């Protein structure tokens, strides 16, 4: 027996599959239209529609399609977990302990460090800070890694100035500026989006709607469409639900 044959191992179950000619036609499930909620029997299985309704991660398809061409297998696995911990939580960063990543990826410390170094070299991630909780990573989408903007399908938060340093105790606190005047009454889509944002945040009180309305108007002024803002509000709502579920005894 040749050496190559002795060590060859095929995919279990694939040896029994005969390659059929294209003239045989597609199976019935392949003819279903996208969104058609049906499943059809084939070889003892039901094939067809499946929709994840909760507990999912919103990640651009480029994270799979483009990153696969630039990253090795272990690098892809580490990158997807960093995406899960960052963009999966609605932000472009995450803090991850080395022991947590080692457990997720089933890698030794040496192999994990080599994989993470490759992600940094290829500009898919960048370490920014470290403390006892782990390393704070800025995680880049494939377009960002290539030096481009992330694309219209990604809704980014508003850029704000860095927070001022904490004043020394002996320095008198500055005079608080008067509260901004209430925004003008909103109607139509603005009002609906503001109410949805207030409810998604779980805020209450007389100023909650005004704050939500100002945020909605700021996003509209920056050029974001109502549909993109609604999608972002839905992400806020899901994160609040998950946080509430984790806090239950």
N, C-alpha and C positions, 0 to 999 in steps of 0.2 A: 504494500500500500504506500502510495506517495505521501511525503511529509505533509503537503498541503491538504490532502484528503483526510489524513488522520486527525488534524486539528480543526477541520472545517465544521462549523455548527450552524445550521440554518435556523430560521424562525419557527418556533413550534406551531404546528398546524398549517404552515404554508406549503409544505411538500404535497399535501393532498389537494391543493388548489391547481386546477389546470388553467393556463392562460387562454381565455376565450377570444375568438376573433371579434373585431369591432362590429361586424355584421350581425352579431347576436343581439345587439342593442343594450341599452342601459337597463339597470334594474328599476323597478317601479319607484322606489324612494328617490332615485336621482332625478326623476321627472317632476317632483314636487316643486312648486314655486316658493321663493323665499317668503317666510311668514305664514305659509299654509300649515295650520295646526293639525297635521295628521301624521300617523305612523303606520307603516305598511309592513306586513310580515316578509321576512327573507331569511332563509337558512336557520329557522328557529329563533330569530330575533325580530324585534319591532324597530324599524329604522324610520326616522323622520324628524319632526320638529321637536326641539327642546329649548326652553327659554329659562335662563336663570333670573329669578325675580327679586332676590335679595342676597346679601352677603357676597357681592361680587366686586371686582376691582375694575375701574375705568382706566384702561391703558391704551394709548394709540397703537394701531396695528404695526407701525414702524418699529415698535419695541421688539416685535418678533421678526418681522420681515427684513428690516434693514440691519438690525443688530446681529442677526444670524450670519450675515455675510462678513462681519467684522470681528466677531468674537468666537473663541474656541468653546467647546461644549461646557467645560466647567465654568468658564467666564460667563457664558450665557446664563447658567443656573444662578450664579451669584448676582448677576445684573437683575434678573427677574425678581429675586428676593428683595433686593434693594428697592426696586420699583414697587413691590408689594408694600414695603414699609414706608415708602415716601408718597408717591402719587396715589397709591391705594388708600392713603389716609387724607388725600386732598391737599398735599403740599409737595414741594420739590426738594425736600431734605428728609433725612431720618437720622436717628441716633440708634446705633446697633452695637451691642457688646460682641467682642470677638467670640466668646464662648457660645453666644446665641447663633451666630453665623456658622460656626463649626458644627453645631447640632443640626441646623437646617440643611446644610450642604453635605453632611457626612464626610467632612474633610479634616485632615490633620491641621495643626496650626501652621506648619511650614507651607503646606499646599494652599491653605486659605490665603496666607500673606502673598504668595506668588500670584494667585488669581486676582486679588484685590489690587496688587501693583500693576497688573496688566490692564485692569479697568481704568486706573488712573492714567497710565501711559496712553491709552486709547481715548481718553477724555470722556469716558462715560460716568466717571465719579471723581470726587475730589474730597479728601479729608480736610475739615475745617477746625475741629476742636476735639479734645479728648478729656474725659474725667472718669470717675468711678462708674458711671452709668454706661460708658462705651464711647465710641467715636461718632461725632456728628459728620454726616456725609451730605454733600450737595450731589444730588443724583441728576444726570443730564439725559434728556431724551435723545434719540439718535440724530435728529436734526440739529440739536444744540451741540452734540459732540462733533458734528461736521462744521460748526461755526455759523449755523443759520438759525433763524427764529423758529420756535417750536411749531408754528402753523396756526391757522384760524380755528382748528378744532380743539385747541387747548386754551382754556380761559385762565388767564393769569391774574393774580391779585394786584391791586394798585401799589405802585412804588411809593413808599413813604420814607421820610427822613429817619435816621437812627434815633433811638430814644436818648434823651438827655441823661447824663450821669446823675446818680443819686447825690443830693446835696448833703453837706456835712450837718450834723445835728445842731450846731450852734449858729447856723445860717438861717435867718428868718425865712419862712416859706413865702414864696411870691404871692402877690395878690391874685386871687383867682379871677380869671376873665369872666365877664358876664356870659350867661348861656346864650348860644346863638338863637336868633328868632326862629319860631317854628316855620317849617317850609310851607309854601302855599299849598292849598288843597289840591289833591291829585284825583284824577278820574281815569277811567279806562284801564289800559294795560299797566300803567304806572302804579295805580292803586292796587291792582290785583297782585303784581309782583311784590310790592311792599308788604302787603298782608301775608303773602306766602313766605317771604323772608323772615318776617317777625315770628310767624308760627314755627318755622323750621328752627329758628334759634331758641325757641321756648321762652322768649322774653315777655315780660308783662310790664304794666305801668303806662302812664300817659305819654312818656317819651319814646316808648319802644317803636311805635309805628313811624314816628318822625325820623328816628335814626335809620330805620330800614328804608324809608322813602329817600333820604339823602344818599344812601349807598346805591340804591337802584338808579337814581338820577346821575350820579357820578359815573356809573358803568355805562349808561346810555350815552352820556356826553363823550366818553372815551371811544365810542364807536361799536360797542358790543350790542348784538341784536337781542331782542326780547327772548327768543328761543334759547340762546346761549346762556342768558342770565337765569332763565327758568331751570335749565339743566344744572347750573351751579347751585341754585337753591335746593334742588332735589338732592344733590350730594351733601349739602349741609344737613338736610333733614335725616338722611341715612346715617351720617356720622353721629348725630345726636341720639338716634335710636340705638345704635350699637353701643355708645357710651352708657346709655341708661341701662341696657341689658347687662353690660359688664358690671355695673354697680349694684345689680340686684343680688340679694343673698342666695 
